[in-house]
Every structure is written in structure tokens, then in C-alpha cells.
Amino acid sequence: MNRICLQHLTPFQRLVLREVMKIPYGKTITYSQLARQIGHPGAVRAVGNALAKNPAPVIIPCHRVVAKNGLGGFSYGVDVKKQLLELESNQIVTDSSASARHQPL
């Protein structure tokens, strides 16, 4: 089986991406929840920056990490993030309803 190479990333970035791989299909968490889960509650912005370095954005499902008050960003654009979340949930996702869908791990 092929593996995704994360060796070019920092240890923090690898930690973030490994934690993202644990988010179940159809569920979302916030950037701040993810920061707390990895033991760095004050590193919300750094978590977002690490997600931006994701070499395989659909395989490592960073689209499942959303902002407290909306969808947040995504390397392929917010519209693609919204479509991926809709596919996983079979529900229409809007910026205002994304925060209501947060499911902690």
C-alpha cells in the first residue's frame, strides 16, 4: 500500500494531520477543538496553517475542520469544502449552519 509522505512537514504539522485523519466521515470539528485535542489550545491559527500544508486534502480530510462561525478555508476553495461536507452528510451546508453541525470526537 502506498503512503502519503509527510516527511517534508514539521512535527507540529504532522501531528495536526494525523489527528485530522481520526475525524469520522460525516463529522466536523472546529479549529479550536482540534488545537485542544493535540494539546495546543492556543495554536488555533497554527492549526489552520498546518491544514493548509496538507499534501492530500481529500485523503487527509481537512475539509472536516470548520470555523466556529462558518466553514473556514480550504485549499481548493470554500465551495469545494462545502460540497465535500454535503456529500458526507447528505445535507445542505451553509456558512451559518456549519457551526451547528460540530461533532466532537
C-alpha positions in Angstrom: 0.0 0.0 0.0 1.2 3.5 -0.8 1.6 6.0 1.9 1.3 9.7 1.9 4.7 11.3 2.6 4.6 13.8 5.4 8.4 13.9 6.0 8.7 17.4 4.5 6.3 18.8 7.1 7.2 20.0 10.6 6.5 17.7 13.6 3.6 20.0 14.5 2.1 19.9 11.0 2.3 16.1 11.0 0.7 16.0 14.5 -2.2 18.1 13.2 -2.7 16.0 10.0 -2.6 12.7 11.9 -5.3 14.0 14.3 -7.4 15.1 11.3 -7.3 11.5 10.0 -9.2 10.5 13.1 -12.3 12.7 12.3 -15.1 10.3 11.3 -16.8 10.5 8.0 -19.7 12.9 8.1 -18.5 14.7 11.2 -16.9 18.1 11.7 -14.8 19.7 14.4 -13.6 23.3 14.8 -10.1 24.5 14.5 -10.1 25.3 18.2 -11.3 21.8 19.1 -8.5 20.3 17.0 -6.0 22.6 18.7 -7.2 21.4 22.1 -7.2 17.7 21.0 -3.5 17.9 20.1 -2.6 19.6 23.4 -2.0 23.1 21.9 -5.2 25.1 22.8 -3.6 28.4 21.9 -2.4 27.3 18.5 -5.7 27.7 16.5 -4.0 29.8 13.8 -1.1 27.4 13.6 -3.6 24.5 13.2 -5.1 26.3 10.2 -1.7 26.9 8.7 -0.8 23.2 9.2 -4.0 22.2 7.4 -3.0 24.5 4.5 0.1 22.4 4.1 -1.9 19.1 3.7 -0.4 17.2 0.7 -3.6 15.2 0.2 -6.6 17.3 1.2 -9.3 14.7 0.5 -7.4 11.7 1.8 -6.4 13.6 4.9 -9.9 15.1 5.4 -9.0 18.6 6.4 -12.4 19.7 5.0 -13.9 18.3 8.2 -12.3 21.1 10.2 -14.5 24.2 10.3 -14.5 27.6 11.9 -16.7 28.3 14.9 -18.8 30.7 12.9 -18.7 29.2 9.4 -16.8 26.9 7.1 -13.3 28.4 7.3 -10.9 27.9 4.4 -9.9 25.1 2.2 -7.0 24.7 -0.3 -9.5 24.0 -3.2 -11.8 26.8 -2.1 -14.8 27.1 0.2 -17.3 25.9 -2.4 -15.4 22.6 -2.7 -15.3 22.3 1.1 -19.0 22.8 1.2 -19.6 20.2 -1.5 -17.5 17.6 0.3 -19.3 18.2 3.6 -22.6 18.0 1.7 -21.6 14.7 0.2 -20.6 13.3 3.5 -23.7 14.5 5.4 -26.4 14.4 2.6 -27.5 17.7 3.9 -27.2 21.2 2.6 -24.4 23.1 4.5 -24.4 26.9 4.7 -21.9 29.1 6.4 -24.3 29.9 9.2 -25.4 26.2 9.8 -21.8 24.8 9.8 -21.3 25.7 13.5 -24.4 23.9 14.5 -23.1 20.7 13.0 -19.9 20.5 15.1 -19.5 17.0 16.4 -16.7 16.5 18.9 -14.7 13.3 18.5 
